[in-house]
Structures are given as structure tokens and as C-alpha cells.
Amino acid sequence: MRGHEHLIALRQRRLKPPYVIVCCGTDQSRGWKWWSELNDIPEVEIEPGDLIASLDLRWAHGLNLAIVGETEDRVLEFFDAAARVKPAKMYALMNFDDSVLETE
């Protein structure tokens, strides 16, 4: 997982971005690396080798997440794991068929 470090620093200063982009797979734009310098929309990359069940996702608590990914299984695995830390809202946008999964 990459890109969450700056987000944790924001949260420690009691700042809350409008939403966070989570890329489940390789982030070709490398937004996870540059967001803190270029814009105010955080990006987190869940790397292909990451074991999602073992990731510390507490940074996502109370945030709106836009989750994108290359495979349905990976996106849904992150969606389920993130739900346990109680984000405010989640949208899962799956590249393979333009479907959207949304929390209530």
C-alpha cells in the first residue's frame, strides 16, 4: 500500500479531504506519489502483491472512498475490508464492465 502516509498526516492535523481515490492494482499515473504536492485529492495504491486482509486501513475511517481496480475480485476484497473501518461512503468503480457498487 502506498500513498496513505501523507493522508495519515492530514488526519492527524484534523483535516479531512472530500474523498480519497483508492487504486486496487498498479496505479499507472503514480498519483499515490504526487497527490500531496499537486492537488488536494489523496490517492492510495493497493499494490498487486499486497494482502488486503493484513493492511491497516484505519486511515479510511470516516472518509469517502472512490475505489477503482483492474479486477472485480480485488476491488470487492478491498471494499469488504474497508467496510470494517467504517468509511463515510464508498463507491467501487470496476473498470471491466462500468458497474458501480455503492454503500448506503
Contacts in CASP RR format, 6 or more apart in sequence:
PFRMAT RR
TARGET T0000
AUTHOR 0000-0000-0000
METHOD contacts of the structure
MODEL  1
MRGHEHLIALRQRRLKPPYVIVCCGTDQSRGWKWWSELNDIPEVEIEPGD
LIASLDLRWAHGLNLAIVGETEDRVLEFFDAAARVKPAKMYALMNFDDSV
LETE
1 44 0 8 1.000
1 45 0 8 1.000
1 46 0 8 1.000
1 47 0 8 1.000
1 50 0 8 1.000
1 55 0 8 1.000
2 32 0 8 1.000
2 33 0 8 1.000
2 44 0 8 1.000
2 45 0 8 1.000
2 47 0 8 1.000
3 32 0 8 1.000
3 33 0 8 1.000
3 35 0 8 1.000
3 42 0 8 1.000
3 43 0 8 1.000
3 44 0 8 1.000
3 45 0 8 1.000
4 44 0 8 1.000
4 59 0 8 1.000
6 35 0 8 1.000
6 36 0 8 1.000
6 42 0 8 1.000
7 17 0 8 1.000
7 20 0 8 1.000
7 42 0 8 1.000
7 44 0 8 1.000
7 59 0 8 1.000
8 59 0 8 1.000
10 16 0 8 1.000
10 17 0 8 1.000
10 42 0 8 1.000
11 59 0 8 1.000
16 62 0 8 1.000
16 63 0 8 1.000
17 40 0 8 1.000
17 41 0 8 1.000
17 42 0 8 1.000
17 63 0 8 1.000
18 40 0 8 1.000
18 41 0 8 1.000
18 64 0 8 1.000
19 41 0 8 1.000
19 63 0 8 1.000
19 64 0 8 1.000
19 65 0 8 1.000
19 66 0 8 1.000
20 41 0 8 1.000
20 42 0 8 1.000
20 43 0 8 1.000
20 44 0 8 1.000
20 60 0 8 1.000
20 63 0 8 1.000
20 64 0 8 1.000
20 65 0 8 1.000
20 66 0 8 1.000
21 41 0 8 1.000
21 42 0 8 1.000
21 43 0 8 1.000
21 44 0 8 1.000
21 66 0 8 1.000
21 68 0 8 1.000
22 43 0 8 1.000
22 44 0 8 1.000
22 45 0 8 1.000
22 46 0 8 1.000
22 65 0 8 1.000
22 66 0 8 1.000
22 67 0 8 1.000
22 68 0 8 1.000
22 78 0 8 1.000
22 82 0 8 1.000
23 32 0 8 1.000
23 43 0 8 1.000
23 44 0 8 1.000
23 45 0 8 1.000
23 46 0 8 1.000
23 68 0 8 1.000
23 69 0 8 1.000
24 46 0 8 1.000
24 67 0 8 1.000
24 68 0 8 1.000
24 69 0 8 1.000
24 70 0 8 1.000
24 71 0 8 1.000
24 74 0 8 1.000
24 75 0 8 1.000
24 77 0 8 1.000
24 78 0 8 1.000
25 45 0 8 1.000
25 46 0 8 1.000
25 47 0 8 1.000
25 48 0 8 1.000
25 69 0 8 1.000
25 70 0 8 1.000
25 74 0 8 1.000
26 45 0 8 1.000
26 47 0 8 1.000
26 48 0 8 1.000
26 70 0 8 1.000
27 43 0 8 1.000
27 45 0 8 1.000
31 43 0 8 1.000
31 45 0 8 1.000
32 43 0 8 1.000
32 44 0 8 1.000
32 45 0 8 1.000
35 41 0 8 1.000
35 42 0 8 1.000
35 43 0 8 1.000
36 42 0 8 1.000
44 59 0 8 1.000
46 52 0 8 1.000
46 55 0 8 1.000
46 74 0 8 1.000
46 78 0 8 1.000
52 74 0 8 1.000
52 77 0 8 1.000
52 78 0 8 1.000
52 81 0 8 1.000
53 77 0 8 1.000
53 81 0 8 1.000
55 81 0 8 1.000
57 81 0 8 1.000
57 82 0 8 1.000
57 84 0 8 1.000
57 85 0 8 1.000
58 85 0 8 1.000
60 82 0 8 1.000
60 85 0 8 1.000
60 87 0 8 1.000
61 85 0 8 1.000
61 86 0 8 1.000
61 87 0 8 1.000
62 86 0 8 1.000
62 87 0 8 1.000
62 88 0 8 1.000
63 87 0 8 1.000
63 88 0 8 1.000
64 87 0 8 1.000
64 88 0 8 1.000
64 89 0 8 1.000
64 90 0 8 1.000
64 91 0 8 1.000
65 82 0 8 1.000
65 87 0 8 1.000
65 89 0 8 1.000
65 90 0 8 1.000
65 91 0 8 1.000
66 91 0 8 1.000
66 93 0 8 1.000
67 75 0 8 1.000
67 78 0 8 1.000
67 79 0 8 1.000
67 82 0 8 1.000
67 90 0 8 1.000
67 91 0 8 1.000
67 92 0 8 1.000
67 93 0 8 1.000
68 75 0 8 1.000
68 92 0 8 1.000
68 93 0 8 1.000
68 94 0 8 1.000
68 95 0 8 1.000
69 75 0 8 1.000
69 93 0 8 1.000
69 94 0 8 1.000
69 95 0 8 1.000
70 95 0 8 1.000
70 96 0 8 1.000
71 96 0 8 1.000
72 94 0 8 1.000
72 96 0 8 1.000
75 92 0 8 1.000
75 94 0 8 1.000
75 101 0 8 1.000
76 92 0 8 1.000
76 101 0 8 1.000
78 92 0 8 1.000
79 90 0 8 1.000
79 92 0 8 1.000
79 101 0 8 1.000
82 90 0 8 1.000
83 90 0 8 1.000
83 103 0 8 1.000
87 103 0 8 1.000
89 102 0 8 1.000
89 103 0 8 1.000
90 101 0 8 1.000
90 102 0 8 1.000
90 103 0 8 1.000
91 100 0 8 1.000
91 101 0 8 1.000
91 102 0 8 1.000
91 103 0 8 1.000
92 100 0 8 1.000
92 101 0 8 1.000
92 102 0 8 1.000
93 100 0 8 1.000
94 100 0 8 1.000
94 101 0 8 1.000
END
